[in-house]
């Protein structure tokens, strides 16, 4: 890998502000101007943008033990995730991860699958009961609401019902706060009476009340295995309520926005690629006919899986991974980092690099049906190595079953010729939402 040219000895506040303005363009521009390893100076830190798969492999996998997640960003997340798996390091992280993993075991997936399909069918029934045969919806908003409903059901067997609006709003606020605080040059103290601080306090209060109430009730009856994630976390009755609360909160927030964004992007791509949509539908028809799909049907839907994987390549919800800090001098992919340096991996750029992906901006799900011709670490929508997404299989199951269920009964169509514009928030979202018309299919459609 070529030695990086150092763009400037000091790149400070200006870069931080550009990062906040248009992160996606900023990262792509840095790679095209300076190559695969770009050192920036952000405040007191030397921060490396690492775009090459070899360096990514080093940071995430082979030399992962030489990095921890950058503390200021983790402190932002810890405000509502507590000391959960997401923000912990070392022995505490290992213990938390061991505790959470059984909830995602392969044998648990069919049960979650049935719940996912049942809730998606209920959502479709409500849509079909609405007046008009092709309602205009903001698909991004709808998918956020649906995945929140699914998260509440699969995590703790709850129907949010009329609490859904308030909880959806609280999660959206926390996500926005996380984005702003983790990219802000300076964090304002919470006691300043800014409107955002007020919304944040309300959101933390609403989430805390919801999750604490549910967790306390369940821990009081640990024998009550309802087949949801919380039952597994609570197993044995010895669970520490604060730890369980932190994990549930984390899974609720980490799992719902990312999967919602993935569904939105996939539906936008399908609405714009009629031939792929028709082929996916034919595949769903062969695998499940008109009955409700099940988790094991997904094995017979390789094209649907490839469509989702291609959507994750083009529009990775985690467009940039959490920054890491080197805890020792370490060389990754030929780049020498000093102790204290930050490392930033940007799937948005690497997954669109023409060296690894032919016609990188084209939607070509077929590339995931053939043998992948790209280096393994050129495609990391779920991260990789020891801190790979703990919910990856669950997220793929959820996306597959929601899409299979929806596409049996509705056809989303774009209302604008221009593709949705990706915007870097906490996840990658369509700027201004994703307006689509949802045509209800006739039985023979
Ligand atoms: C399409 C959906 C999803 C995407 C794209 C996604 C992406 C990611 C990525 C990239 C990471 C690693 C971040 C890093 O290394 O900096 C991660 C970690 C994590 N994800 Fe996901 N995720 C998804 C769904 C889920 C779901 C459904 C859950 C839980 C129900 C979940 C829970 C977590 C947790 C707890 C971590 C932290 C793991 C650790 O630090 O050990 N994610 N996710």
Boltz pocket constraint, residues with backbone or C-beta under 6 A from the ligand:
constraints:
  - pocket:
      binder: B
      contacts: [[A, 85], [A, 86], [A, 87], [A, 97], [A, 250], [A, 251], [A, 252], [A, 254], [A, 255], [A, 256], [A, 258], [A, 259], [A, 262], [A, 316], [A, 317], [A, 318], [A, 320], [A, 321], [A, 322], [A, 323], [A, 380], [A, 381], [A, 382], [A, 383], [A, 384], [A, 386], [A, 387], [A, 388], [A, 389], [A, 390], [A, 391], [A, 392], [A, 394], [A, 395], [A, 396]]
      max_distance: 6.0
